[in-house]
Amino acid sequence: MLAGLFFFNKNASNQAKVVQEVVAEELDREMAITIESGMTFSIICEQAGVDYALMNDILASAKDIYDLSSVRAGKEIKFIFDKDTDQFKELIYPIDSEEELYVSKNLEGVLTAERKVIDYEIKIKTVEGTIDSSLYQSALDQNIDIRAIIELADVFAWTVDFGMGIRVGDTYKFIYEERYRDGKYIMPGKIIAAKFINDGKIIEGYYFYEAVDGNGKIIEGYYHPSGESVQKIFLKNPVSFKYISSGFTTGLRYVEAFNVSTGHRAIDYAAALGTPIKAVGDGTVSFAGWSKAGYGNLVSIRHNSVFSSNYAHMSKIYVKSGQSVSQGDIIGTVGSTGFSTGPHLHFEMVKNGTKVNPMTIEIPSDKAVSAEKMEEFKNSIIQWQEQLN
Ligand SMILES: [Zn+2]
């Protein structure tokens, strides 16, 4: 029997390619066990028919990669037994969504363990919608995997405030990868291209992998059709859409906006107690502790010689003065400490010593696509642009 399944294979290179999967006539015996809470590795081995000595060998060979004595409930562990001898051949355990532990036995009976990148089959999907109440609700209404919507919000986290900045009638359309294994849908993968029309303004972002720099750092990101980066030095909102959508049914809302006439030069976000707060940009913590000025637990971050940001009324602080932080790092949680009537985040942006409106200030963009790669980038987005427009 020859079963040909055509999918895009994401792994080998960044360029999607078509692969053919061939299923051999005779198969090794495979046993998949879904780990339940309270299940130890020895219970799992017992169920799989793996004896005590072999279990210890597996544990020992895997220990530098993953400690199998602390397997996690909800994951699926696979045992492969040889089709001729029915002897143990392989164990596969998912470390996270990207990597797996492989323990295999060679013909001499020696076990080796390795870490492998999970080779998902990739399907390309396009979805679109119009917002009636919230982005979250729109995704639910259309049965869009909410994890894909969270990714979408992350792509535009520098330009659109998905907590409060969206309007009824805003539209979105995006193309993304869906990850499958053995024909079964697992999770959304990377967003390839996205378009968001926010309050009449069109924002487009296209994924582009540029290169690996001298330090081994991957240069990739989302770029406007012009090649300018979608990313900016500051995030639009210190509370991620991910936290707004996960269980906060009422969503995030303004308690008070930036208002020069009333003297409230900050944005107040009402959010559930304990909601994580992110650093909007890279910087150094210049203050972390109790403020005597009514701010309660306060964190201040100095981003550069021009900008700093303040986060007040926090319930918990996770950073220390002098510490450097990266954009998106969780610095603490929403609270109601100091002069505050309920859980909210009082957020201030300071430019050259003056409090400025974080919603309207011009924020510098990250690095654009390099001149050498610009033509390649422009060619790579043509097909996606056609699909989006
Ligand atoms: Zn305030």
Residues whose N, C-alpha, C, O or C-beta is under 5 A from the ligand:
A	BS01	ZN	A266 D268 H346
